[in-house]
Amino acid sequence: LAERERSELKRRKLLLEVTLKSYWIRKGSAFSTAVARPETELTPEMIATGSWRRLPFKPYNFSSLGLPPACGHLHPLLKVRSELRQIFLEMG
């Protein structure tokens, strides 16, 4: 279409321009069908045999916070006392 006709059709919303993108995906030099899991712990056996030198290790994440500590629970008598206190406070 001519530029003038195309702009007229766009203005009247009778024409919609669409851009298509495509990608070529090929196997790289490090392609493998097996998933290799990196080691997470260094054991005494690895140190003794020297196998730790050729194994991939998972990198450390020093910015992670870790698991929160387990919190305790109130004693059952303290729960009853707080409930009774709340009842009396509501009564005035």
C-alpha positions in Angstrom: 0.0 0.0 0.0 1.0 3.6 -0.5 2.0 5.5 2.6 -1.0 7.8 2.3 -3.5 4.9 2.1 -1.8 3.0 4.9 -1.9 6.1 7.2 -5.6 6.6 6.3 -6.4 3.0 7.1 -4.5 3.2 10.4 -6.4 6.4 11.4 -9.7 4.6 10.7 -8.4 1.6 12.7 -8.9 -0.7 9.8 -5.2 -1.6 9.6 -3.0 -3.1 12.3 0.7 -3.4 11.8 2.3 -6.4 13.5 6.1 -7.0 13.9 7.2 -10.6 14.0 10.5 -11.6 15.5 12.1 -15.1 15.2 15.1 -16.7 16.8 17.3 -19.6 15.7 18.3 -21.9 18.6 21.1 -24.4 18.1 23.0 -26.8 20.4 26.1 -25.2 21.9 29.4 -26.7 22.7 28.4 -27.4 26.3 25.1 -29.1 25.4 24.2 -32.2 27.4 21.1 -34.3 27.9 22.1 -35.1 31.5 21.6 -32.6 34.2 24.8 -32.2 36.4 24.0 -31.1 40.0 26.8 -29.2 41.6 28.1 -30.4 45.0 26.9 -28.6 48.1 29.1 -30.1 50.8 32.8 -30.8 51.1 33.3 -34.2 52.8 36.4 -35.6 54.4 36.4 -38.4 51.7 36.6 -35.7 49.0 39.6 -34.1 50.7 41.4 -37.4 51.2 41.0 -38.6 47.6 41.4 -35.1 46.0 38.2 -35.5 44.0 37.0 -32.0 45.2 39.4 -30.4 42.7 37.5 -31.6 39.6 33.9 -31.4 41.0 31.7 -28.3 40.4 30.5 -26.7 43.7 27.4 -24.6 44.2 28.3 -21.0 44.9 27.7 -19.6 48.4 25.0 -17.0 48.9 26.3 -14.7 51.7 23.3 -12.3 51.4 20.6 -14.9 52.3 19.0 -14.6 55.7 18.6 -18.2 56.5 15.7 -19.9 58.4 14.0 -17.9 61.1 14.4 -19.3 64.6 11.6 -21.5 66.0 9.5 -19.5 68.4 8.2 -20.8 71.7 4.6 -21.0 72.9 2.8 -19.6 75.8 2.1 -21.8 78.8 -1.6 -22.9 78.9 -2.1 -21.1 82.3 -0.8 -17.8 80.8 -3.2 -18.2 77.9 -6.1 -18.6 80.4 -4.9 -15.6 82.4 -4.7 -13.4 79.3 -8.2 -14.4 78.2 -9.6 -13.7 81.6 -7.9 -10.3 81.7 -9.3 -9.5 78.3 -12.8 -10.4 79.5 -12.5 -8.2 82.6 -11.2 -5.3 80.5 -14.2 -5.6 78.1 -16.5 -5.6 81.1 -15.0 -2.4 82.4 
